[in-house]
């Protein structure tokens, strides 16, 4: 290869596009022709030509002028590009193509992908949580139990990890029932427990000290517990 020719090409600079655009341009609704014109807009910008004419864009493609006009109009209507105006010190108004809307669409795409991924992981955690409860109880959950588990997740916004930790405490205390687990979660909420580390710390204090580190309304205990000793985990351990 001619070395001088290569050096000349390098001196002319390069057109840079993010990999995320190259990989996902179809996902945000760009066609191959639209993508090529965006590439040309970037190329002109690299040469400080910020508002190339339709004729200039057409010269660099195999499109007809009317096709270039139609495609650029499509890019504007899709919100992929914008035309910005600026005014210099002499009050001269100039225009330029902006790709800011395009970058915004890419950001939105990735935010949606990440949200969908988080949702998928959350559903997976919930499914595993149901399976874990059924394994510990040694039977399928009753409709009422399944509803209570859903309420912890959907209404109370309790994390699956905290629910698992409450289940663990119920197993340790040999009080494997939903009311007991619900009481643990309620008191953790009152104590401001937000993380699995907080829950483990409070549980460890209880097991080490042999006494509760939480307070509880005694009337509420009687109403909720009935004849079942639900709140042993919260009360001072005997012996």
N, CA and C of each residue as an Amber inpcrd file, in Angstrom:
protein
   717
   0.8490000  -1.2030000   0.0000000   0.0000000   0.0000000   0.0000000
   0.8820000   1.2500000   0.0000000   0.4880000   2.2530000  -0.7670000
   1.2260000   3.5010000  -0.8400000   1.1990000   4.2090000   0.5170000
   2.3810000   4.3590000   1.1330000   2.4740000   4.9390000   2.4660000
   1.9890000   6.3850000   2.4960000   2.3230000   7.1550000   1.4830000
   1.8940000   8.5500000   1.4400000   0.3780000   8.6630000   1.3310000
  -0.2120000   7.7420000   0.5600000  -1.6680000   7.7430000   0.4370000
  -2.3190000   7.4340000   1.7800000  -1.7590000   6.4680000   2.4900000
  -2.2920000   6.1060000   3.8030000  -2.1780000   7.2730000   4.7670000
  -1.0470000   7.9530000   4.7570000  -0.8540000   9.1030000   5.6380000
  -1.8490000  10.2140000   5.3060000  -2.1220000  10.3830000   4.0350000
  -3.0870000  11.4020000   3.6170000  -4.4760000  11.0710000   4.1480000
  -4.8440000   9.7950000   4.0490000  -6.1580000   9.3800000   4.5640000
  -6.2580000   9.6450000   6.0650000  -5.1930000   9.3200000   6.7840000
  -5.2110000   9.5100000   8.2290000  -5.2750000  10.9850000   8.5830000
  -4.6090000  11.8180000   7.7780000  -4.6290000  13.2590000   8.0350000
  -6.0220000  13.8510000   7.8460000  -6.8190000  13.2110000   7.0300000
  -8.1750000  13.7100000   6.7910000  -9.1070000  13.4510000   7.9760000
  -8.6270000  12.6920000   8.9420000  -9.4300000  12.4400000  10.1300000
 -10.3140000  11.2130000   9.9940000 -11.0500000  10.9380000  11.0490000
 -11.9080000   9.7670000  11.0920000 -13.3080000  10.1670000  11.5430000
 -14.2550000   9.3670000  11.1320000 -15.6400000   9.5590000  11.5720000
 -15.9170000   8.5430000  12.6710000 -16.2980000   9.0340000  13.8240000
 -16.5110000   8.1560000  14.9710000 -17.9920000   8.0780000  15.3160000
 -18.4690000   6.8640000  15.4250000 -19.8290000   6.6150000  15.8990000
 -19.7620000   5.6240000  17.0570000 -20.5770000   5.8100000  18.0780000
 -20.5660000   4.8710000  19.1980000 -20.9680000   3.4650000  18.7510000
 -20.3160000   2.4760000  19.3270000 -20.6700000   1.0880000  19.0400000
 -22.1330000   0.8150000  19.3530000 -22.6310000   1.4690000  20.3890000
 -24.0190000   1.2360000  20.7890000 -24.9830000   1.6250000  19.6760000
 -24.6230000   2.6420000  18.8910000 -25.4660000   3.0320000  17.7600000
 -25.3450000   2.0230000  16.6240000 -24.1210000   1.6330000  16.3140000
 -23.9040000   0.6780000  15.2190000 -24.6230000  -0.6390000  15.4960000
 -24.6290000  -1.0560000  16.7590000 -25.2380000  -2.3360000  17.1250000
 -26.7550000  -2.2640000  17.2480000 -27.2820000  -1.0700000  17.5130000
 -28.7030000  -0.9810000  17.8580000 -29.5060000  -0.0140000  16.9950000
 -28.9650000   0.4210000  15.8670000 -29.6930000   1.4300000  15.0910000
 -31.0440000   0.9230000  14.6010000 -31.1430000  -0.3710000  14.2880000
 -32.4480000  -0.8910000  13.8470000 -33.4340000  -0.9540000  15.0110000
 -32.9180000  -1.1630000  16.2270000 -33.7930000  -1.2790000  17.4010000
 -34.4860000   0.0360000  17.7240000 -33.8720000   1.1590000  17.3420000
 -34.5060000   2.4560000  17.5980000 -35.2480000   2.9720000  16.3710000
 -35.3120000   2.1510000  15.3200000 -36.1460000   2.4910000  14.1690000
 -35.4480000   3.1260000  12.9930000 -34.1270000   3.0230000  12.9380000
 -33.3910000   3.5810000  11.7980000 -33.2710000   2.5500000  10.6780000
 -33.3850000   3.0170000   9.4520000 -33.1230000   2.1620000   8.2940000
 -31.6490000   2.2860000   7.9080000 -31.2100000   1.4040000   7.0070000
 -29.8250000   1.4710000   6.5580000 -29.5320000   2.8020000   5.8630000
 -30.4730000   3.2790000   5.0770000 -30.2690000   4.5480000   4.3680000
 -30.1860000   5.7030000   5.3620000 -31.0680000   5.6970000   6.3560000
 -31.0390000   6.7490000   7.3770000 -29.7260000   6.7060000   8.1520000
 -29.2820000   5.4990000   8.4520000 -28.0130000   5.3500000   9.1710000
 -26.8580000   5.9120000   8.3490000 -26.8820000   5.6740000   7.0550000
 -25.8220000   6.1890000   6.1900000 -25.8170000   7.7190000   6.1640000
 -26.9890000   8.3200000   6.1450000 -27.0410000   9.7840000   6.1430000
 -26.5670000  10.3580000   7.4790000 -26.8650000   9.6710000   8.5700000
 -26.3470000  10.1060000   9.8700000 -24.8220000  10.0390000   9.8690000
 -24.3020000   8.9840000   9.2740000 -22.8480000   8.8630000   9.1490000
 -22.2740000  10.0250000   8.3380000 -22.9650000  10.4030000   7.2710000
 -22.5050000  11.5240000   6.4500000 -22.5990000  12.8500000   7.2070000
 -23.6450000  13.0090000   8.0000000 -23.7690000  14.2230000   8.8180000
 -22.5820000  14.3330000   9.7670000 -22.2160000  13.2030000  10.3880000
 -21.0570000  13.1860000  11.2750000 -19.7740000  13.4930000  10.5070000
 -19.6830000  12.9540000   9.3080000 -18.4900000  13.1860000   8.4920000
 -18.3510000  14.6620000   8.1300000 -19.4470000  15.2790000   7.7330000
 -19.4080000  16.7100000   7.4170000 -19.0570000  17.5240000   8.6580000
 -19.6100000  17.1280000   9.7980000 -19.3340000  17.8510000  11.0400000
 -17.8510000  17.7890000  11.3830000 -17.2300000  16.6440000  11.0980000
 -15.7920000  16.5070000  11.3490000 -14.9890000  17.4690000  10.4860000
 -15.5710000  17.8590000   9.3560000 -14.9300000  18.8420000   8.4670000
 -15.4570000  20.2520000   8.7210000 -16.1100000  20.4320000   9.8810000
 -16.6840000  21.7200000  10.3100000 -17.8200000  22.2000000   9.4130000
 -18.3840000  21.3110000   8.6370000 -19.5710000  21.6440000   7.8450000
 -20.7700000  21.1160000   8.6310000 -21.3760000  22.0210000   9.4270000
 -22.3930000  21.5840000  10.3780000 -23.7980000  21.5100000   9.7940000
 -23.9960000  22.1030000   8.6200000 -25.3290000  22.0860000   8.0140000
 -25.2020000  21.8430000   6.5080000 -24.7620000  20.6340000   6.1330000
 -24.5950000  20.3340000   4.7070000 -25.9290000  20.3840000   3.9770000
 -25.8760000  20.8350000   2.7560000 -27.1030000  20.9160000   1.9480000
 -27.5180000  19.5300000   1.4860000 -28.7370000  19.4440000   0.9820000
 -29.2250000  18.1740000   0.4590000 -28.3680000  17.7050000  -0.7200000
 -27.9250000  18.6650000  -1.5140000 -27.0790000  18.3230000  -2.6530000
 -25.7390000  17.7490000  -2.1850000 -25.1910000  18.3410000  -1.1370000
 -23.9090000  17.8600000  -0.6210000 -24.0360000  16.4400000  -0.0750000
 -25.1350000  16.1900000   0.6290000 -25.3620000  14.8420000   1.1580000
 -25.5660000  13.8340000   0.0260000 -26.2920000  14.2630000  -0.9840000
 -26.5850000  13.3700000  -2.1100000 -25.3190000  12.9700000  -2.8520000
 -24.3860000  13.9150000  -2.9800000 -23.1450000  13.6450000  -3.7100000
 -22.3390000  12.5040000  -3.0930000 -22.5140000  12.2880000  -1.8010000
 -21.7310000  11.2510000  -1.1200000 -22.4590000   9.9050000  -1.0590000
 -23.6020000   9.8220000  -1.6680000 -24.3680000   8.5760000  -1.6450000
 -24.7700000   8.2080000  -3.0650000 -25.4430000   7.0770000  -3.1870000
 -25.9910000   6.7040000  -4.4990000 -27.4820000   7.0180000  -4.5750000
 -27.9170000   7.9310000  -3.6910000 -29.3240000   8.3340000  -3.6710000
 -29.5860000   9.4200000  -4.7090000 -30.8330000   9.4980000  -5.1200000
 -31.2710000  10.6500000  -5.9010000 -31.5990000  11.7800000  -4.9320000
 -31.5950000  12.9880000  -5.4250000 -31.8280000  14.1430000  -4.5580000
 -33.1470000  14.0250000  -3.8110000 -34.1980000  13.6080000  -4.5300000
 -35.5060000  13.4940000  -3.8720000 -35.5050000  12.4270000  -2.7760000
 -34.6830000  11.3890000  -2.9580000 -34.5780000  10.3470000  -1.9340000
 -33.8570000  10.8770000  -0.6990000 -32.8430000  11.6890000  -0.9300000
 -32.1370000  12.3040000   0.1970000 -33.0720000  13.2070000   0.9850000
 -33.8190000  14.0360000   0.2680000 -34.7660000  14.9480000   0.9280000
 -35.7960000  14.1560000   1.7250000 -36.3200000  13.1050000   1.1300000
 -37.3280000  12.2780000   1.7940000 -36.7560000  11.6060000   3.0420000
 -35.5330000  11.1140000   2.9440000 -34.9130000  10.4250000   4.0780000
 -34.5900000  11.3970000   5.2050000 -34.0890000  12.5650000   4.8690000
 -33.7960000  13.5620000   5.8990000 -35.0740000  14.0230000   6.5820000
 -36.1440000  14.1570000   5.8020000 -37.4420000  14.5170000   6.3790000
 -37.9080000  13.4300000   7.3370000 -37.6660000  12.1790000   6.9750000
 -38.0290000  11.0630000   7.8430000 -37.2490000  11.1020000   9.1540000
 -35.9720000  11.4160000   9.0720000 -35.1490000  11.5100000  10.2810000
 -35.6530000  12.6040000  11.2170000 -36.0700000  13.7120000  10.6340000
 -36.6070000  14.8070000  11.4470000 -37.9320000  14.4220000  12.0860000
 -38.8130000  13.7970000  11.3070000 -40.1270000  13.4140000  11.8260000
 -40.0260000  12.3230000  12.8930000 -39.0660000  11.4390000  12.7360000
 -38.8590000  10.3770000  13.7270000 -38.2010000  10.8940000  15.0000000
 -37.7390000  12.1200000  14.9480000 -37.0560000  12.6770000  16.1130000
 -35.6600000  12.1220000  16.2950000 -35.0250000  11.7250000  15.1910000
 -33.6570000  11.2150000  15.2580000 -32.6290000  12.3430000  15.1950000
 -32.9590000  13.3840000  14.4660000 -32.0820000  14.5460000  14.3590000
 -32.9170000  15.8020000  14.5750000 -32.2380000  16.9010000  14.8020000
 -32.9210000  18.1920000  14.9530000 -32.0880000  19.2610000  14.2540000
 -32.7380000  20.3400000  13.9200000 -32.0410000  21.4940000  13.3440000
 -32.0000000  22.5830000  14.4080000 -30.8030000  22.9790000  14.7790000
 -30.6220000  23.9970000  15.8090000 -30.1400000  25.2990000  15.1760000
 -30.5850000  26.3930000  15.7480000 -30.1570000  27.7100000  15.2780000
 -29.3210000  28.3920000  16.3570000 -28.3550000  29.1520000  15.9250000
 -27.5420000  29.9390000  16.8530000 -27.2570000  31.2950000  16.2220000
 -26.9360000  32.2500000  17.0680000 -26.7030000  33.6240000  16.5970000
 -25.3550000  34.0980000  17.1160000 -24.5350000  34.6030000  16.2270000
 -23.2130000  35.0570000  16.6540000 -23.2590000  36.5210000  17.0810000
 -22.1040000  37.0640000  17.3790000 -22.0220000  38.4430000  17.8830000
 -22.5220000  39.4670000  16.8750000 -22.4460000  39.1390000  15.6090000
 -22.9030000  40.0700000  14.5730000 -24.3660000  39.8410000  14.1990000
 -25.0710000  39.0800000  15.0400000 -26.4900000  38.7850000  14.8380000
 -26.7440000  37.8710000  13.6350000 -25.6930000  37.2640000  13.1400000
 -25.8420000  36.3310000  12.0300000 -26.3740000  35.0000000  12.5630000
 -27.4560000  34.5260000  11.9530000 -28.0700000  33.2640000  12.3740000
 -27.5090000  32.1230000  11.5350000 -27.0980000  31.0830000  12.2070000
 -26.6010000  29.8920000  11.5080000 -27.3610000  28.6630000  11.9990000
 -27.3940000  27.6550000  11.1790000 -28.0940000  26.4200000  11.5110000
 -27.1230000  25.2430000  11.4780000 -27.5000000  24.2160000  12.2260000
 -26.6820000  23.0110000  12.2600000 -27.5720000  21.8110000  12.5650000
 -27.1310000  20.6480000  12.1220000 -27.8250000  19.4180000  12.4840000
 -27.3250000  18.9560000  13.8490000 -28.2650000  18.5540000  14.6720000
 -27.9210000  18.0220000  15.9900000 -28.3680000  16.5660000  16.0810000
 -27.4920000  15.7400000  16.6240000 -27.8210000  14.3270000  16.8390000
 -28.2230000  14.0520000  18.2880000 -28.4280000  15.1230000  19.0570000
 -28.8210000  14.9400000  20.4600000 -30.0870000  14.0900000  20.6070000
 -31.1190000  14.2970000  19.7560000 -32.3080000  13.4360000  19.8770000
 -31.9890000  11.9540000  19.6610000 -31.0540000  11.6810000  18.7680000
 -30.6530000  10.2960000  18.5080000 -30.0170000   9.6800000  19.7450000
 -29.1190000  10.4280000  20.3850000 -28.4850000   9.9070000  21.6030000
 -29.5260000   9.6990000  22.6980000 -30.5130000  10.5870000  22.7390000
 -31.5810000  10.4220000  23.7260000 -32.3610000   9.1370000  23.5210000
 -32.6000000   8.7870000  22.2670000 -33.3210000   7.5430000  21.9730000
 -32.4960000   6.3180000  22.3660000 -31.1900000   6.4070000  22.1790000
 -30.3290000   5.3000000  22.5840000 -30.3210000   5.1330000  24.0990000
 -30.2860000   6.2590000  24.8120000 -30.3430000   6.2050000  26.2770000
 -31.6550000   5.5710000  26.7300000 -32.7600000   6.0010000  26.1140000
 -34.0710000   5.4470000  26.4620000 -34.1300000   3.9520000  26.1700000
 -33.5230000   3.5480000  25.0520000 -33.4940000   2.1250000  24.7040000
 -32.8050000   1.3210000  25.7900000 -31.6490000   1.7920000  26.2230000
 -30.9110000   1.0520000  27.2340000 -31.5860000   1.1100000  28.5930000
 -32.2450000   2.1990000  28.8970000 -33.0010000   2.2670000  30.1480000
 -34.1330000   1.2490000  30.1360000 -34.7970000   1.1120000  28.9900000
 -35.8710000   0.1200000  28.8650000 -35.3280000  -1.3010000  28.9680000
 -34.1750000  -1.5320000  28.3480000 -33.5570000  -2.8570000  28.4210000
 -33.1960000  -3.1960000  29.8610000 -32.6140000  -2.2190000  30.5620000
 -32.2250000  -2.4490000  31.9490000 -33.4450000  -2.6530000  32.8370000
 -34.5130000  -1.8730000  32.5820000 -35.7430000  -2.0350000  33.3630000
 -36.3540000  -3.4110000  33.1320000 -36.3610000  -3.8530000  31.8820000
 -36.8960000  -5.1830000  31.5670000 -36.0570000  -6.2690000  32.2120000
 -34.7430000  -6.0500000  32.2440000 -33.8460000  -7.0230000  32.8650000
 -34.0840000  -7.0910000  34.3620000 -34.2700000  -5.9140000  34.9860000
 -34.5610000  -5.8900000  36.4240000 -35.8820000  -6.5800000  36.7170000
 -36.8860000  -6.3270000  35.8610000 -38.1890000  -6.9480000  36.0480000
 -38.0910000  -8.4620000  35.9070000 -37.3180000  -8.9050000  34.9390000
 -37.1510000 -10.3470000  34.7310000 -36.4800000 -10.9970000  35.9400000
 -35.4590000 -10.3210000  36.4630000 -34.7760000 -10.8500000  37.6370000
 -35.6920000 -10.8530000  38.8510000 -36.5510000  -9.8200000  38.9680000
 -37.4890000  -9.7490000  40.0810000 -38.4960000 -10.8850000  40.0040000
 -39.0060000 -11.1470000  38.8040000 -39.9560000 -12.2500000  38.6230000
 -39.2940000 -13.5790000  38.9640000 -38.0380000 -13.7160000  38.5520000
 -37.3020000 -14.9480000  38.8500000 -37.1230000 -15.1190000  40.3530000
 -36.8030000 -14.0080000  41.0360000 -36.6520000 -14.0620000  42.4890000
 -37.9600000 -14.4460000  43.1660000 -39.0720000 -13.8720000  42.6750000
 -40.3690000 -14.1810000  43.2630000 -40.7380000 -15.6410000  43.0490000
 -40.4580000 -16.1470000  41.8530000 -40.7400000 -17.5540000  41.5670000
 -39.9250000 -18.4540000  42.4810000 -38.6540000 -18.1260000  42.6420000
 -37.7980000 -18.9040000  43.5370000 -38.2730000 -18.8110000  44.9730000
 -38.8210000 -17.6400000  45.3330000 -39.3110000 -17.4400000  46.6940000
 -40.5010000 -18.3500000  46.9850000 -41.4290000 -18.4330000  46.0490000
 -42.5730000 -19.3260000  46.2190000 -42.0930000 -20.7690000  46.3760000
 -41.1390000 -21.1540000  45.5480000 -40.6160000 -22.5230000  45.6090000
 -39.9380000 -22.7830000  46.9480000 -39.2160000 -21.7800000  47.4600000
 -38.5360000 -21.9220000  48.7440000 -39.5350000 -22.1090000  49.8780000
 -40.5990000 -21.3250000  49.8770000 -41.6250000 -21.4560000  50.9140000
 -42.2730000 -22.8360000  50.8630000 -42.5920000 -23.2890000  49.6690000
 -43.2320000 -24.5980000  49.5390000 -42.2900000 -25.7120000  49.9810000
 -40.9950000 -25.5250000  49.7420000 -40.0190000 -26.5250000  50.1810000
 -39.9230000 -26.5550000  51.7010000 -39.9150000 -25.3750000  52.3290000
 -39.8250000 -25.3070000  53.7890000 -41.0950000 -25.8300000  54.4590000
 -42.2420000 -25.5110000  53.8670000 -43.5130000 -25.9590000  54.4370000
 -43.8110000 -27.4120000  54.0790000 -43.1290000 -27.9260000  53.0660000
 -43.3370000 -29.3070000  52.6630000 -44.6640000 -29.5590000  51.9890000
 -45.2130000 -28.5050000  51.3990000 -46.5200000 -28.6220000  50.7430000
 -46.7430000 -27.3940000  49.8760000 -47.7080000 -27.4510000  48.9530000
 -48.0590000 -26.2470000  48.1920000 -48.6580000 -25.1850000  49.1130000
 -48.4610000 -23.9370000  48.8000000 -49.0380000 -22.8580000  49.5960000
 -50.5340000 -22.7870000  49.3550000 -51.2620000 -22.4710000  50.4090000
 -52.7040000 -22.2750000  50.2700000 -52.9560000 -20.9560000  49.5540000
 -54.1550000 -20.7560000  49.0100000 -54.4600000 -19.4790000  48.3540000
 -54.2380000 -18.2820000  49.2680000 -54.5960000 -18.4140000  50.5520000
 -54.4170000 -17.3100000  51.4930000 -52.9310000 -17.0300000  51.7340000
 -52.1440000 -18.0960000  51.8280000 -50.7060000 -17.9230000  52.0280000
 -50.0560000 -17.2900000  50.7990000 -50.4580000 -17.7410000  49.6330000
 -49.9240000 -17.1680000  48.3960000 -50.2910000 -15.6920000  48.2780000
 -51.4990000 -15.3540000  48.7150000 -51.9430000 -13.9590000  48.6780000
 -51.1260000 -13.1070000  49.6430000 -50.8350000 -13.6480000  50.8360000
 -50.0390000 -12.9080000  51.8080000 -48.6180000 -12.7020000  51.2990000
 -48.0680000 -13.7210000  50.6720000 -46.7260000 -13.6040000  50.1110000
 -46.6890000 -12.5440000  49.0080000 -47.7180000 -12.5290000  48.1820000
 -47.8120000 -11.5120000  47.1290000 -47.9410000 -10.1140000  47.7210000
 -48.6870000 -10.0000000  48.8300000 -48.8700000  -8.6990000  49.4800000
 -47.5480000  -8.1700000  50.0220000 -46.7330000  -9.0420000  50.5910000
 -45.4160000  -8.6010000  51.0680000 -44.5950000  -8.0090000  49.9220000
 -44.6790000  -8.6640000  48.7780000 -43.8820000  -8.2370000  47.6350000
 -44.4550000  -7.0050000  46.9460000 -45.7510000  -7.0360000  46.6620000
 -46.3640000  -6.0090000  45.8160000 -46.8680000  -4.8000000  46.5950000
 -47.4970000  -5.0350000  47.7400000 -48.0660000  -3.9290000  48.5150000
 -47.0420000  -3.3230000  49.4740000 -46.3770000  -4.1880000  50.2330000
 -45.4050000  -3.6970000  51.2130000 -44.0510000  -3.3890000  50.5880000
 -43.8540000  -3.8680000  49.3510000 -42.5860000  -3.6560000  48.6420000
 -41.3980000  -4.2210000  49.4190000 -41.6300000  -5.3330000  50.0950000
 -40.5580000  -6.0020000  50.8230000 -39.7040000  -6.7920000  49.8390000
 -38.4050000  -6.7020000  49.9830000 -37.5250000  -7.4050000  49.0490000
 -37.5880000  -8.9100000  49.2900000 -37.4260000  -9.7010000  48.2350000
 -37.4020000 -11.1590000  48.4000000 -36.3420000 -11.6140000  49.3950000
 -35.2080000 -10.9240000  49.4450000 -34.1440000 -11.3180000  50.3670000
 -34.5660000 -11.1520000  51.8220000 -35.2810000 -10.0750000  52.1280000
 -35.7610000  -9.8780000  53.5000000 -36.8130000 -10.9180000  53.8640000
 -37.6610000 -11.2540000  52.9100000 -38.6720000 -12.2840000  53.1700000
 -37.9930000 -13.6220000  53.4290000 -36.9540000 -13.9260000  52.6750000
 -36.1990000 -15.1640000  52.9030000 -35.5960000 -15.1780000  54.3000000
 -35.0760000 -14.0270000  54.7290000 -34.4670000 -13.9450000  56.0540000
 -35.5150000 -14.1270000  57.1470000 -36.7120000 -13.5720000  56.9370000
 -37.7930000 -13.7580000  57.9100000 -38.2190000 -15.2230000  57.9630000
 -38.2630000 -15.8740000  56.8220000 -38.5730000 -17.3090000  56.7840000
 -37.5190000 -18.0940000  57.5490000 -36.2710000 -17.7130000  57.3720000
 -35.1760000 -18.3770000  58.0860000 -35.3530000 -18.2390000  59.5910000
 -35.7320000 -17.0370000  60.0460000 -35.9540000 -16.8160000  61.4710000
 -37.1190000 -17.6490000  61.9920000 -38.1500000 -17.7840000  61.1800000
 -39.2940000 -18.6020000  61.5840000 -38.8900000 -20.0620000  61.7300000
 -38.0490000 -20.5350000  60.8360000 -37.5650000 -21.9210000  60.9180000
 -36.7220000 -22.1060000  62.1700000 -35.8180000 -21.1500000  62.4440000
 -34.9670000 -21.2330000  63.6320000 -35.8040000 -21.2420000  64.9020000
 -36.8480000 -20.4070000  64.9230000 -37.7130000 -20.2990000  66.1000000
 -38.7460000 -21.4140000  66.1720000 -38.7660000 -22.2790000  65.1530000
 -39.7270000 -23.3820000  65.0860000 -41.1640000 -22.8570000  65.1320000
 -41.3810000 -21.7680000  64.4650000 -42.7110000 -21.1660000  64.3500000
 -43.0130000 -20.9520000  62.8700000 -43.0840000 -22.0430000  62.1460000
 -43.2250000 -21.9640000  60.7010000 -44.6750000 -21.7300000  60.3090000
 -45.1030000 -20.4740000  60.4100000 -46.4270000 -20.0860000  59.9320000
 -46.3640000 -18.6490000  59.4320000 -47.2980000 -18.3160000  58.5900000
 -47.2440000 -17.0270000  57.8990000 -47.4760000 -15.8510000  58.8380000
 -48.2840000 -16.0280000  59.8550000 -48.5260000 -14.9110000  60.7750000
 -47.2540000 -14.5530000  61.5310000 -46.5180000 -15.5600000  61.8950000
 -45.2670000 -15.3080000  62.6040000 -44.2770000 -14.5830000  61.7000000
 -44.1730000 -15.0250000  60.4620000 -43.2810000 -14.3730000  59.4970000
 -43.7370000 -12.9390000  59.2340000 -45.0480000 -12.7480000  59.1370000
 -45.5950000 -11.4110000  58.9170000 -45.2370000 -10.4870000  60.0700000
 -45.2810000 -11.0290000  61.3090000 -44.9450000 -10.2210000  62.4820000
 -43.4650000  -9.8330000  62.4760000 -42.6170000 -10.7430000  62.0760000
 -41.1890000 -10.4220000  61.9730000 -40.9710000  -9.2880000  60.9720000
 -41.5980000  -9.4120000  59.8090000 -41.4380000  -8.3830000  58.7750000
 -41.9880000  -7.0390000  59.2320000 -43.1250000  -7.0660000  59.9310000
 -43.7240000  -5.8260000  60.4190000 -42.7930000  -5.1180000  61.3880000
 -42.2070000  -5.8790000  62.3000000 -41.3310000  -5.2610000  63.2860000
 -39.9960000  -4.8350000  62.6870000 -39.5580000  -5.5280000  61.6730000
 -38.3690000  -5.0560000  60.9690000 -38.6570000  -3.7230000  60.2930000
 -39.8690000  -3.5960000  59.7540000 -40.2650000  -2.3320000  59.1350000
 -40.2750000  -1.2140000  60.1710000 -40.8060000  -1.5070000  61.3600000
 -40.8430000  -0.5070000  62.4320000 -39.4390000  -0.1100000  62.8690000
 -38.5140000  -1.0610000  62.7770000 -37.1320000  -0.7980000  63.1690000
 -36.3240000  -0.1450000  62.0450000 -36.9790000   0.0760000  60.9000000
 -36.2930000   0.7230000  59.7900000 -35.3330000  -0.1760000  59.0430000
 -35.5650000  -1.4800000  59.1220000 -34.7000000  -2.4290000  58.4190000
 -34.9190000  -2.2900000  56.9140000 -33.8410000  -2.0450000  56.1940000
 -33.9200000  -1.8860000  54.7430000 -33.0940000  -2.9250000  53.9930000
 -32.1070000  -3.4750000  54.6610000 -31.1950000  -4.3940000  53.9800000
 -31.1310000  -5.7220000  54.7030000 -30.6120000  -6.7110000  54.0240000
 -30.4440000  -8.0260000  54.6100000 -29.4450000  -7.9680000  55.7580000
 -28.4720000  -7.0550000  55.6680000 -27.4850000  -6.8980000  56.7360000
 -28.1450000  -6.4000000  58.0170000 -29.0770000  -5.4390000  57.8840000
 -29.8040000  -4.9410000  59.0530000 -30.5980000  -6.0560000  59.7110000
 -31.2810000  -6.8450000  58.8900000 -32.1010000  -7.9370000  59.4170000
 -31.2420000  -8.9620000  60.1450000 -30.1090000  -9.3040000  59.5620000
 -29.2230000 -10.2850000  60.1920000 -28.6600000  -9.7530000  61.5000000
 -28.3560000  -8.4510000  61.5250000 -27.8200000  -7.8570000  62.7500000
 -28.8320000  -7.9190000  63.8840000 -30.0710000  -7.5550000  63.5880000
 -31.1110000  -7.5780000  64.6140000 -31.3810000  -9.0070000  65.0720000
 -31.4280000  -9.9360000  64.1260000 -31.6510000 -11.3340000  64.4860000
 -30.5060000 -11.8710000  65.3330000 -29.2820000 -11.4840000  64.9860000
 -28.1190000 -11.9440000  65.7460000 -28.1500000 -11.4010000  67.1690000
 -28.5540000 -10.1410000  67.3170000 -28.6770000  -9.5540000  68.6540000
 -29.6950000 -10.3190000  69.4830000 -30.7920000 -10.6890000  68.8440000
 -31.8300000 -11.4300000  69.5590000 -31.3100000 -12.7860000  70.0200000
 -30.6550000 -13.4840000  69.1250000 -30.1920000 -14.8300000  69.4650000
 -29.0590000 -14.7960000  70.4810000 -28.2180000 -13.7750000  70.4290000
 -27.0960000 -13.6890000  71.3550000 -27.5250000 -13.2060000  72.7350000
 -28.3750000 -12.2190000  72.7700000 -28.7650000 -11.6120000  74.0380000
 -29.9100000 -12.3320000  74.7140000 -30.6520000 -13.1170000  73.9320000
 -31.7720000 -13.8450000  74.5160000 -32.9260000 -12.9430000  74.8860000
 -32.9660000 -11.7790000  74.2900000 -34.0830000 -10.8890000  74.5670000
 -34.3880000 -10.0950000  73.3110000 -35.5570000  -9.5420000  73.2420000
 -35.9720000  -8.7830000  72.0650000 -35.2790000  -7.4440000  71.9990000
 -35.0060000  -7.0110000  70.7880000 -34.5210000  -5.6460000  70.5790000
 -35.5970000  -4.7950000  69.9320000 -36.7910000  -5.3460000  69.8670000
 -37.8910000  -4.6380000  69.2280000 -39.0260000  -4.4480000  70.2300000
 -39.8870000  -3.4620000  69.9710000 -41.0730000  -3.2310000  70.7690000
 -42.2850000  -3.6350000  69.9700000 -43.3670000  -3.9660000  70.6950000
 -44.5660000  -4.4320000  69.9980000 -45.7940000  -4.0760000  70.8090000
 -46.8390000  -3.6980000  70.1670000 -48.0960000  -3.3610000  70.8100000
 -48.7630000  -4.6390000  71.3020000 -48.9130000  -4.7970000  72.6110000
 -49.4220000  -6.0510000  73.1690000 -50.8550000  -6.3310000  72.7600000
 -51.6640000  -5.2720000  72.6470000 -53.0420000  -5.4960000  72.2220000
 -53.0820000  -6.0540000  70.8190000 -52.1910000  -5.5800000  69.9680000
 -52.1430000  -6.0550000  68.5820000 -51.7250000  -7.5150000  68.5400000
 -50.8370000  -7.9000000  69.4560000 -50.4100000  -9.2960000  69.5240000
 -51.5800000 -10.2020000  69.8420000 -52.3690000  -9.8060000  70.8290000
 -53.4950000 -10.6420000  71.2380000 -54.5190000 -10.7820000  70.1240000
 -54.7800000  -9.6890000  69.4210000 -55.7660000  -9.7260000  68.3420000
 -55.2930000 -10.6010000  67.1920000 -54.0060000 -10.5190000  66.8670000
 -53.5000000 -11.2340000  65.6990000 -53.1430000 -12.6750000  66.0120000
 -52.6720000 -12.9400000  67.2270000 -52.1210000 -14.2500000  67.5220000
 -53.1650000 -15.2920000  67.8450000 -54.2200000 -14.8870000  68.5370000
 -55.2070000 -15.8760000  68.9540000 -54.5760000 -16.8420000  69.9310000
 -54.7560000 -18.1260000  69.6840000 -54.2040000 -19.1470000  70.5590000
 -52.8350000 -19.6120000  70.0910000 -52.3040000 -18.9970000  69.0060000
 -51.0160000 -19.4300000  68.4680000 -49.9260000 -18.4990000  68.9940000
 -48.8900000 -19.0190000  69.6170000 -47.8140000 -18.1710000  70.1480000
 -46.9360000 -17.6420000  69.0320000 -47.4210000 -16.5810000  68.3550000
 -46.7540000 -16.1320000  67.1400000 -45.5020000 -15.3140000  67.4030000
 -45.4050000 -14.6990000  68.5450000 -44.4070000 -13.6510000  68.6900000
 -43.2670000 -14.0290000  69.6240000 -43.0140000 -15.3100000  69.7720000
 -41.9180000 -15.7380000  70.6190000 -40.5930000 -15.1230000  70.1820000
 -40.4130000 -14.9240000  68.8780000 -39.1810000 -14.3490000  68.3600000
 -38.9570000 -12.9530000  68.9020000 -40.0540000 -12.2770000  69.2740000
 -39.9580000 -10.8890000  69.7100000 -39.8990000 -10.7380000  71.2220000
 -40.0540000 -11.8070000  71.9470000 -40.1390000 -11.7010000  73.3860000
 -38.9060000 -12.2930000  74.0540000 -38.7220000 -11.9520000  75.3100000
 -37.5550000 -12.4260000  76.0460000 -37.5680000 -13.9360000  76.1210000
 -36.4470000 -14.5460000  75.8170000 -36.3560000 -15.9980000  75.8150000
 -36.1780000 -16.4920000  77.2390000 -36.9140000 -17.5150000  77.5800000
 -36.8330000 -18.0690000  78.9310000 -35.6970000 -19.0900000  79.0130000
 -35.1850000 -19.2390000  80.2380000 -34.1630000 -20.2630000  80.4870000
 -32.8890000 -19.9250000  79.8020000
